[in-house]
Amino acid sequence: MRDLMNHIPTILEPLGLPIIFNGYPSGSEKPNQFITFLEIGAKPIFEVDGNELEIERTIQINVWSNSNYHQFAESIKQLMAHAGYERILEFDEPYTTGESHYNRVLRFVFFDE
């Protein structure tokens, strides 16, 4: 099974942005753009004698930007697709007054052996 804490940052590394697993940037000021990610689900697809041989894993990537993030999100979708992930959902998190960043949510699924 893939170690997502290393695998996802490796895929998104060409973007040259901070990539944080299951958290937010530390410090008093957030970068203008950054990525957070976490696994939101894993379910066995194929089992033999109680051993999971294939698992469907769902990953959520949050795109954070204090300006237009369209091209940023498109680049993430291309990199993830190239790595074998299928995008299953995409939406904007509602902007909250006083928040410094907009948030685009991307969800992907892949099958891990």
C-alpha positions in Angstrom: 0.0 0.0 0.0 1.3 3.5 -0.9 2.4 5.9 1.8 0.3 8.9 1.0 2.2 11.3 3.2 5.1 10.9 0.7 3.3 9.9 -2.5 1.0 12.9 -2.8 3.7 15.5 -2.2 5.9 13.8 -4.8 3.1 14.0 -7.4 2.5 17.7 -6.6 6.1 18.8 -6.1 6.4 20.3 -9.7 4.0 23.1 -8.5 6.7 24.4 -6.1 4.1 25.2 -3.4 3.9 24.2 0.3 2.0 20.8 0.6 0.7 19.9 4.0 -0.8 16.6 5.1 -3.9 16.9 7.3 -3.1 20.4 8.7 -2.4 24.0 7.8 0.9 26.0 7.4 2.5 26.9 10.7 3.4 30.4 11.6 1.5 33.7 11.8 1.2 34.3 8.0 -0.1 31.8 5.5 1.6 31.6 2.1 -0.4 33.2 -0.8 -1.0 29.7 -2.2 -0.7 26.3 -0.6 -2.1 22.8 -0.8 -3.5 20.6 2.0 -4.5 17.0 1.6 -5.8 14.0 3.5 -7.3 10.5 3.0 -11.0 10.6 3.5 -11.8 7.0 2.9 -10.4 3.6 2.2 -12.5 0.4 1.5 -11.5 -3.1 0.5 -12.4 -4.0 -3.0 -10.9 -7.4 -3.3 -10.1 -9.8 -0.4 -8.7 -13.3 -0.4 -8.6 -15.3 2.9 -9.1 -12.2 4.9 -6.2 -10.4 3.1 -7.0 -7.1 1.4 -5.5 -7.3 -2.1 -7.0 -4.1 -3.5 -8.3 -1.0 -1.7 -10.3 1.9 -3.1 -8.7 5.1 -1.5 -10.3 8.5 -1.7 -8.0 11.5 -1.3 -9.1 15.1 -0.7 -6.9 17.9 -1.9 -7.6 21.5 -0.8 -6.3 24.3 -3.0 -5.8 27.5 -1.0 -5.2 30.8 -2.6 -5.8 34.5 -1.8 -6.3 35.2 -5.6 -7.7 33.3 -8.6 -6.8 29.6 -8.3 -8.3 28.3 -11.5 -4.9 27.5 -13.2 -3.5 26.2 -9.9 -6.5 23.7 -9.6 -6.2 22.7 -13.3 -2.5 21.9 -12.8 -3.3 19.7 -9.8 -5.9 17.8 -11.8 -3.4 17.2 -14.6 -0.7 16.0 -12.3 -3.1 13.7 -10.4 -4.6 12.2 -13.6 -1.1 11.6 -14.9 -0.3 9.7 -11.7 -3.4 7.4 -12.2 -5.9 9.2 -9.9 -9.5 9.8 -11.1 -11.2 13.0 -10.1 -14.6 12.2 -8.6 -15.7 15.6 -7.1 -14.8 19.2 -7.2 -16.4 22.2 -5.4 -15.7 25.6 -3.8 -15.8 25.9 -0.1 -18.0 28.9 0.8 -15.8 32.0 1.4 -16.1 33.2 5.0 -15.8 37.0 5.7 -12.5 37.7 7.2 -10.8 34.6 5.8 -7.6 35.4 3.8 -7.8 32.5 1.3 -10.3 30.9 -1.1 -10.6 27.1 -1.0 -11.2 24.8 -3.9 -11.8 21.1 -2.9 -10.7 18.3 -5.2 -11.4 14.7 -4.5 -9.7 11.8 -6.2 -10.0 8.0 -6.1 -7.4 5.4 -6.9 -7.1 1.6 -6.4 -4.1 0.5 -4.3 -2.7 -3.0 -4.3 
